[in-house]
Amino acid sequence: TTHRLLHTLTVEKLLEQDPDTGTYRLALTMHELGASVQSAIDLHSAANPVIEQLRNITKETVQIAVLDGRHVVYVERRESPQTIRLFGRVGHRNDAHATSTGKVLLAYLPADALDELLSGWRLPRKTQYTISDQATLRAQLQAVRSQGWAENVNESEVGVASIAAPIRDGRGVVVAALSIAGPLTRMEGATLRRYVRPVTEAAAAISRRMGYAEPARKEGTR
């Protein structure tokens, strides 16, 4: 039984066998999984006090999402205290191209990774406002990367708007996105853009708590 278990774990690349001694040791995959779990723990610990404060300041729903293929998965959520609010849950998935968090996470992918992800992807239309062609999506992603935030108005659900910014780890890699979301009756046009500064500052605060140090600005730049 033990031998079968060891063989299975080796086939799945969770263990590797030393050809000289015949002994087993943890494979690189296990170290990668451990690093992934630690990253998730770091994200939750770094984000909790910041998103609590952001929710209390904005009175809107605050969410953190990570990218999983062509979808986003919401890993943290703080509900709006207002009577009319969005309904959702931690663990909920949504199409990346139709959400502000998804646009942020797609925008900061390496070019080759983005090309691979977009290859053969027929963008599903969730509403009449959803981006459904790749040229338009690429143009938006370029704008997101340039300005440092993304918005979603009626794209994932009619009557809902959100605005999101990137969260970076200690290496500067974008590992998650923070968003403020609410009904369009409260978050439209200039009102929605009012949340750009709070969400970008909160995302930057979480990034710093994860060990990210913003590069020093060159003299004479803004």
C-alpha positions as CSV (number, residue, x, y, z in Angstrom):
1,T,0.0,0.0,0.0
2,T,2.8,2.4,0.9
3,H,4.6,1.6,-2.3
4,R,1.5,2.3,-4.4
5,L,1.0,5.6,-2.6
6,L,4.6,6.6,-3.2
7,H,4.3,5.6,-6.9
8,T,1.1,7.7,-7.3
9,L,2.6,10.7,-5.7
10,T,5.7,10.4,-7.9
11,V,3.6,10.1,-11.0
12,E,1.8,13.3,-10.0
13,K,5.2,15.0,-9.5
14,L,4.6,15.6,-5.8
15,L,7.5,13.3,-4.9
16,E,10.7,12.4,-6.7
17,Q,12.9,9.4,-6.2
18,D,16.7,9.5,-5.9
19,P,17.9,7.1,-8.6
20,D,21.0,6.2,-6.5
21,T,19.6,5.6,-3.1
22,G,16.0,4.9,-4.0
23,T,14.7,7.3,-1.3
24,Y,12.0,9.8,-1.9
25,R,11.9,13.5,-1.3
26,L,9.4,16.3,-1.9
27,A,9.4,17.5,-5.5
28,L,9.6,21.1,-6.7
29,T,5.8,21.1,-7.2
30,M,5.3,20.8,-3.4
31,H,7.5,23.8,-2.8
32,E,5.5,25.7,-5.4
33,L,2.2,24.7,-3.7
34,G,3.6,25.8,-0.4
35,A,4.7,29.2,-1.8
36,S,1.2,29.6,-3.3
37,V,-0.5,28.9,0.1
38,Q,1.9,31.3,1.9
39,S,1.1,34.0,-0.7
40,A,-2.6,33.6,-0.1
41,I,-2.1,33.8,3.7
42,D,0.0,36.9,3.2
43,L,-2.7,38.5,1.0
44,H,-5.5,37.9,3.5
45,S,-3.4,39.2,6.5
46,A,-2.3,42.3,4.6
47,A,-5.7,43.1,3.2
48,N,-8.1,42.6,6.1
49,P,-7.5,45.9,8.0
50,V,-7.3,47.9,4.7
51,I,-10.5,46.6,3.2
52,E,-12.4,47.1,6.5
53,Q,-11.4,50.7,6.5
54,L,-12.2,51.2,2.8
55,R,-15.7,49.7,3.3
56,N,-16.3,52.0,6.2
57,I,-15.1,55.1,4.3
58,T,-17.0,54.4,1.0
59,K,-20.0,52.6,2.4
60,E,-19.9,50.3,-0.6
61,T,-19.0,46.7,-1.1
62,V,-15.2,46.0,-1.2
63,Q,-13.8,42.9,-2.9
64,I,-10.5,41.3,-3.7
65,A,-10.2,38.9,-6.6
66,V,-7.5,36.7,-8.1
67,L,-7.2,35.4,-11.6
68,D,-8.0,31.7,-12.4
69,G,-7.7,31.1,-16.1
70,R,-10.3,33.3,-17.8
71,H,-12.2,33.9,-14.6
72,V,-11.8,35.9,-11.5
73,V,-12.4,34.3,-8.1
74,Y,-13.3,36.6,-5.2
75,V,-11.2,35.7,-2.1
76,E,-12.2,38.6,0.2
77,R,-15.4,40.6,0.5
78,R,-16.8,43.2,2.8
79,E,-20.5,44.0,2.3
80,S,-21.8,47.5,2.0
81,P,-23.8,48.6,5.2
82,Q,-26.4,50.3,3.0
83,T,-29.9,48.8,2.5
84,I,-29.5,48.5,-1.3
85,R,-26.3,46.6,-2.0
86,L,-24.8,43.8,-4.1
87,F,-25.2,40.2,-3.1
88,G,-22.3,37.8,-3.5
89,R,-20.0,35.6,-1.6
90,V,-16.3,34.7,-1.2
91,G,-15.5,32.0,-3.8
92,H,-17.8,33.4,-6.4
93,R,-16.4,33.3,-10.0
94,N,-17.0,35.7,-12.8
95,D,-15.7,36.2,-16.4
96,A,-12.5,38.2,-16.2
97,H,-13.2,40.4,-19.3
98,A,-16.5,41.6,-17.8
99,T,-15.3,42.8,-14.5
100,S,-13.0,45.6,-13.3
101,T,-10.9,43.2,-11.2
102,G,-10.6,40.9,-14.2
103,K,-9.5,43.8,-16.5
104,V,-6.8,44.8,-14.0
105,L,-5.5,41.2,-13.7
106,L,-5.5,40.7,-17.4
107,A,-3.8,44.0,-18.1
108,Y,-0.8,43.2,-15.9
109,L,-0.2,39.7,-17.3
110,P,3.1,39.3,-19.2
111,A,2.5,39.8,-22.9
112,D,3.1,36.1,-23.8
113,A,0.8,34.9,-21.0
114,L,-2.0,37.3,-22.2
115,D,-1.6,36.1,-25.8
116,E,-1.9,32.5,-24.7
117,L,-5.0,33.2,-22.6
118,L,-6.7,35.2,-25.4
119,S,-5.9,32.6,-28.1
120,G,-9.2,31.0,-29.1
121,W,-11.2,32.8,-26.4
122,R,-14.7,33.8,-27.7
123,L,-15.6,36.5,-25.1
124,P,-19.1,35.7,-23.7
125,R,-21.5,38.5,-23.7
126,K,-23.1,38.8,-20.3
127,T,-25.0,42.0,-21.1
128,Q,-25.4,44.3,-24.1
129,Y,-22.5,46.4,-22.7
130,T,-20.0,43.5,-22.3
131,I,-16.8,43.7,-24.4
132,S,-17.2,40.9,-26.9
133,D,-14.2,41.4,-29.3
134,Q,-10.6,41.0,-28.5
135,A,-9.4,44.2,-30.2
136,T,-11.6,46.3,-27.9
137,L,-10.5,44.3,-24.9
138,R,-6.8,44.7,-25.7
139,A,-7.3,48.5,-26.1
140,Q,-9.0,48.7,-22.8
141,L,-6.3,46.6,-21.1
142,Q,-3.6,48.9,-22.5
143,A,-5.5,51.9,-21.0
144,V,-5.8,50.1,-17.7
145,R,-2.1,49.5,-17.5
146,S,-1.4,53.1,-18.4
147,Q,-3.8,54.7,-15.8
148,G,-3.4,52.1,-13.1
149,W,-7.1,51.2,-12.6
150,A,-10.1,49.7,-14.4
151,E,-13.9,50.3,-14.3
152,N,-16.9,48.2,-15.1
153,V,-20.3,49.8,-15.9
154,N,-23.2,47.4,-16.7
155,E,-20.7,44.9,-18.2
156,S,-21.1,42.0,-15.8
157,E,-24.6,42.8,-14.7
158,V,-27.0,45.7,-15.7
159,G,-27.3,48.2,-12.9
160,V,-23.9,47.4,-11.3
161,A,-20.7,49.3,-11.5
162,S,-17.2,48.9,-10.0
163,I,-13.7,50.3,-10.0
164,A,-10.5,48.3,-9.3
165,A,-6.8,48.7,-8.8
166,P,-3.8,46.2,-8.7
167,I,-2.3,44.6,-5.6
168,R,1.4,43.7,-5.9
169,D,3.5,41.2,-3.9
170,G,7.0,41.9,-2.6
171,R,8.5,41.2,-6.1
172,G,6.2,43.8,-7.7
173,V,4.1,41.1,-9.4
174,V,0.3,41.9,-9.6
175,V,-1.2,39.0,-7.7
176,A,-4.7,40.3,-7.0
177,A,-7.1,43.2,-7.6
178,L,-9.1,45.3,-5.2
179,S,-12.5,46.7,-6.2
180,I,-15.3,48.9,-4.9
181,A,-18.6,47.9,-6.3
182,G,-22.2,49.0,-6.0
183,P,-25.5,49.8,-7.7
184,L,-25.3,52.1,-10.6
185,T,-27.7,54.5,-8.9
186,R,-24.9,55.4,-6.5
187,M,-21.9,54.7,-8.7
188,E,-22.2,56.4,-12.1
189,G,-20.1,58.8,-14.1
190,A,-18.3,61.3,-11.9
191,T,-19.5,59.5,-8.8
192,L,-17.8,56.3,-9.9
193,R,-14.6,58.2,-10.8
194,R,-14.6,59.6,-7.3
195,Y,-13.6,56.2,-6.0
196,V,-10.4,56.0,-8.2
197,R,-8.2,57.6,-5.5
198,P,-9.6,55.6,-2.5
199,V,-9.3,52.2,-4.3
200,T,-5.8,52.9,-5.8
201,E,-4.5,54.1,-2.4
202,A,-6.0,51.1,-0.6
203,A,-4.5,48.7,-3.2
204,A,-1.1,50.4,-2.7
205,A,-1.4,50.1,1.0
206,I,-2.1,46.4,0.8
207,S,0.9,46.0,-1.6
208,R,3.2,47.8,0.9
209,R,2.0,45.4,3.6
210,M,2.9,42.5,1.3
211,G,6.5,43.9,1.0
212,Y,6.2,45.9,-2.2
213,A,8.3,49.1,-2.3
214,E,7.3,51.5,-5.0
215,P,10.2,52.6,-7.2
216,A,11.6,56.0,-6.4
217,R,10.5,58.7,-8.9
218,K,13.2,60.3,-10.9
219,E,13.9,63.9,-10.2
220,G,11.7,66.2,-12.3
221,T,8.9,63.7,-12.8
222,R,5.4,63.7,-11.3
